[in-house]
Amino acid sequence: MIIDTLFSSKTDLWATPQEFFDELDAEFHFTLAPCATPENAKCKKFYTRQENGLQKNWGGAAIRRTILIPR
């Protein structure tokens, strides 16, 4: 189950669930994922961990960030 993975230490690479992203994207129209992988990026433009998207110029892009839901 996805919840088990979210609250485990098996990985620190978590993707936002597609349905949840789609709901927010309908309102905010995201254009950039600053912390993604090619496998989990939900936006056409994204930065990987190696590219360090937190140090990039986002140029006013509407960003999507992974949202962690507390237990």
ZALOLUM-873061 format. One record per residue (C-alpha): residue number from 1; residue in three letters; x, y, z. Coordinates in nm, 3 decimals, always signed. Example, Ala and Ser with C-alpha at 12.3 -4.5 7.8 and 13.67 -1.06 7.14 Angstrom:
REM residues 2
{num->1 residuo->ALA east->+1.230 north->-0.450 up->+0.780}
{num->2 residuo->SER east->+1.367 north->-0.106 up->+0.714}
//
This chain:
REM residues 71
{num->1 residuo->MET east->+0.000 north->+0.000 up->+0.000}
{num->2 residuo->ILE east->+0.126 north->+0.352 up->-0.082}
{num->3 residuo->ILE east->+0.077 north->+0.473 up->+0.277}
{num->4 residuo->ASP east->+0.318 north->+0.207 up->+0.405}
{num->5 residuo->THR east->+0.587 north->+0.334 up->+0.168}
{num->6 residuo->LEU east->+0.523 north->+0.700 up->+0.251}
{num->7 residuo->PHE east->+0.592 north->+0.642 up->+0.618}
{num->8 residuo->SER east->+0.885 north->+0.405 up->+0.580}
{num->9 residuo->SER east->+1.255 north->+0.467 up->+0.545}
{num->10 residuo->LYS east->+1.276 north->+0.246 up->+0.235}
{num->11 residuo->THR east->+1.317 north->+0.554 up->+0.016}
{num->12 residuo->ASP east->+1.312 north->+0.931 up->+0.026}
{num->13 residuo->LEU east->+1.182 north->+0.953 up->-0.331}
{num->14 residuo->TRP east->+0.808 north->+1.001 up->-0.297}
{num->15 residuo->ALA east->+0.574 north->+1.105 up->-0.575}
{num->16 residuo->THR east->+0.255 north->+1.299 up->-0.526}
{num->17 residuo->PRO east->-0.042 north->+1.067 up->-0.600}
{num->18 residuo->GLN east->-0.170 north->+1.140 up->-0.953}
{num->19 residuo->GLU east->-0.532 north->+1.203 up->-0.852}
{num->20 residuo->PHE east->-0.426 north->+1.454 up->-0.587}
{num->21 residuo->PHE east->-0.191 north->+1.629 up->-0.830}
{num->22 residuo->ASP east->-0.462 north->+1.647 up->-1.098}
{num->23 residuo->GLU east->-0.701 north->+1.822 up->-0.857}
{num->24 residuo->LEU east->-0.444 north->+2.085 up->-0.760}
{num->25 residuo->ASP east->-0.314 north->+2.124 up->-1.115}
{num->26 residuo->ALA east->-0.667 north->+2.206 up->-1.238}
{num->27 residuo->GLU east->-0.658 north->+2.511 up->-1.010}
{num->28 residuo->PHE east->-0.291 north->+2.615 up->-1.015}
{num->29 residuo->HIS east->-0.169 north->+2.494 up->-1.359}
{num->30 residuo->PHE east->+0.176 north->+2.381 up->-1.248}
{num->31 residuo->THR east->+0.463 north->+2.423 up->-1.494}
{num->32 residuo->LEU east->+0.766 north->+2.310 up->-1.292}
{num->33 residuo->ALA east->+0.858 north->+2.029 up->-1.055}
{num->34 residuo->PRO east->+1.178 north->+2.148 up->-0.882}
{num->35 residuo->CYS east->+1.247 north->+1.816 up->-0.706}
{num->36 residuo->ALA east->+1.160 north->+1.518 up->-0.926}
{num->37 residuo->THR east->+1.293 north->+1.219 up->-1.114}
{num->38 residuo->PRO east->+1.224 north->+1.134 up->-1.479}
{num->39 residuo->GLU east->+0.997 north->+0.855 up->-1.350}
{num->40 residuo->ASN east->+0.782 north->+1.065 up->-1.112}
{num->41 residuo->ALA east->+0.783 north->+1.414 up->-1.268}
{num->42 residuo->LYS east->+0.431 north->+1.545 up->-1.313}
{num->43 residuo->CYS east->+0.536 north->+1.857 up->-1.508}
{num->44 residuo->LYS east->+0.705 north->+1.882 up->-1.846}
{num->45 residuo->LYS east->+0.984 north->+2.089 up->-1.691}
{num->46 residuo->PHE east->+1.151 north->+1.941 up->-1.384}
{num->47 residuo->TYR east->+1.482 north->+1.933 up->-1.200}
{num->48 residuo->THR east->+1.639 north->+1.623 up->-1.051}
{num->49 residuo->ARG east->+1.828 north->+1.590 up->-0.724}
{num->50 residuo->GLN east->+2.155 north->+1.606 up->-0.920}
{num->51 residuo->GLU east->+2.049 north->+1.933 up->-1.086}
{num->52 residuo->ASN east->+1.952 north->+2.079 up->-0.745}
{num->53 residuo->GLY east->+1.633 north->+2.253 up->-0.849}
{num->54 residuo->LEU east->+1.627 north->+2.448 up->-0.524}
{num->55 residuo->GLN east->+1.922 north->+2.652 up->-0.652}
{num->56 residuo->LYS east->+1.776 north->+2.714 up->-0.999}
{num->57 residuo->ASN east->+1.595 north->+3.024 up->-1.120}
{num->58 residuo->TRP east->+1.231 north->+2.920 up->-1.152}
{num->59 residuo->GLY east->+1.144 north->+3.229 up->-1.354}
{num->60 residuo->GLY east->+0.793 north->+3.275 up->-1.209}
{num->61 residuo->ALA east->+0.694 north->+2.915 up->-1.283}
{num->62 residuo->ALA east->+0.396 north->+2.766 up->-1.105}
{num->63 residuo->ILE east->+0.568 north->+2.501 up->-0.898}
{num->64 residuo->ARG east->+0.462 north->+2.162 up->-0.776}
{num->65 residuo->ARG east->+0.625 north->+2.032 up->-0.463}
{num->66 residuo->THR east->+0.577 north->+1.695 up->-0.305}
{num->67 residuo->ILE east->+0.333 north->+1.725 up->-0.019}
{num->68 residuo->LEU east->+0.381 north->+1.494 up->+0.276}
{num->69 residuo->ILE east->+0.068 north->+1.410 up->+0.472}
{num->70 residuo->PRO east->+0.132 north->+1.355 up->+0.844}
{num->71 residuo->ARG east->+0.003 north->+1.043 up->+1.012}
//
